[in-house]
Every structure is written in structure tokens, then in C-alpha cells.
Amino acid sequence: MRPLIDLGYRLRRRMLALLRWRTRGVKVMAFDPAGRLLLVRHRYGRSDWWMLPGGGIGRRESPADAAVRELAEETGCTLDAPTAIGRFEARQEGRRDTVFLFRGTTRDAPVADGVELVEARLFALDDLPAAVSPATARRIAEYRGTAAADGRW
């Protein structure tokens, strides 16, 4: 199954870049009651990086609804009190992507879906893994107040 997921990921990325489609997605900063942040590792792309969970926004779906849905699909966690934090523009891989960032809480223990994700774990902000994606590191720094948001994902 993994080779098919990897192939699909690469083909989709290439087509989006060639056609210059504009995509919209969400990312979620989900915290447990102890203040730990939920991070995930994907099976495709940079599978060594820990990232915020998220995904695409469906047709006729609001960004907030997509944030709740994506978190549940990927990790089995319910997002309580989703709050919009910001809107960011991404230009990686030759495509135009708008990312809506949400913050909320969850009382659930994360479980990786086994298809898209290899791992899903909660981390204390002072004990993050070494391999955090650059965009995730920026969002955490903004959350902690050590960096100002600059609009880029």
C-alpha cells in the first residue's frame, strides 16, 4: 500500500505544480489539557519531519469544518473550541496554496490512521522532537511569542 501512496503523492504534487492550481488547506494546533501539542509524521514526502496535522478543504466546506474533520480522520481526536489563528500563503513545489491555521483542544489520545500517518504524538512545548518541519517551527514560535507572523507558511 505504501508504494501506491508515495506514487499518488508525487503525481499529485507534480500535477498541481504543472497546472498551477490554487489549493486551500488547514493545519491544526491541537493541545491536550496538559498543554502538550499534537504533531504527526506522514508516510509520504518528508516522513522524517514532525508536522501539525491537517489537510485539504473540501468543496463547500468551511476551513473550520475541514480542521475538525482532518484532525478526526488522521488522529481520531475531536477538536474542541476550534479558533482561527491566521491565514498563510505557501509557494512550495511550484504551487499556490492557502493554509488556514486553527487552534483548539482535545481530550483524546491520538492514534495515527495507519494510512496517511506513521505516527501521531503529543509533545510538551519545551520537549519537541528535533525534526520539526520549518513551517511548524515558525507556528510554534509565533504561538510562544518569540516570533511575529509574516504571512508565509
C-alpha positions, 0 to 999 in steps of 0.5 A, spaced: 500 500 500 505 504 501 508 504 494 501 506 491 501 512 496 508 515 495 506 514 487 499 518 488 503 523 492 508 525 487 503 525 481 499 529 485 504 534 487 507 534 480 500 535 477 498 541 481 505 544 480 504 543 472 497 546 472 498 551 477 492 550 481 490 554 487 489 549 493 486 551 500 488 547 506 488 547 514 493 545 519 491 544 526 494 546 533 491 541 537 493 541 545 491 536 550 489 539 557 496 538 559 498 543 554 502 538 550 501 539 542 499 534 537 504 533 531 504 527 526 509 524 521 506 522 514 508 516 510 509 520 504 514 526 502 518 528 508 516 522 513 522 524 517 519 531 519 514 532 525 508 536 522 501 539 525 496 535 522 491 537 517 489 537 510 485 539 504 478 543 504 473 540 501 468 543 496 463 547 500 466 546 506 468 551 511 476 551 513 473 550 520 469 544 518 475 541 514 480 542 521 475 538 525 474 533 520 482 532 518 484 532 525 478 526 526 480 522 520 488 522 521 488 522 529 481 520 531 481 526 536 475 531 536 477 538 536 474 542 541 473 550 541 476 550 534 479 558 533 482 561 527 489 563 528 491 566 521 491 565 514 498 563 510 500 563 503 505 557 501 509 557 494 512 550 495 513 545 489 511 550 484 504 551 487 499 556 490 496 554 496 492 557 502 493 554 509 488 556 514 491 555 521 486 553 527 487 552 534 483 548 539 483 542 544 482 535 545 481 530 550 483 524 546 489 520 545 491 520 538 492 514 534 495 515 527 490 512 521 495 507 519 494 510 512 496 517 511 500 517 518 506 513 521 505 516 527 501 521 531 504 524 538 503 529 543 509 533 545 510 538 551 512 545 548 519 545 551 520 537 549 519 537 541 522 532 537 528 535 533 525 534 526 520 539 526 518 541 519 520 549 518 513 551 517 511 548 524 517 551 527 515 558 525 507 556 528 510 554 534 514 560 535 509 565 533 504 561 538 510 562 544 511 569 542 518 569 540 516 570 533 511 575 529 507 572 523 509 574 516 504 571 512 508 565 509 507 558 511 
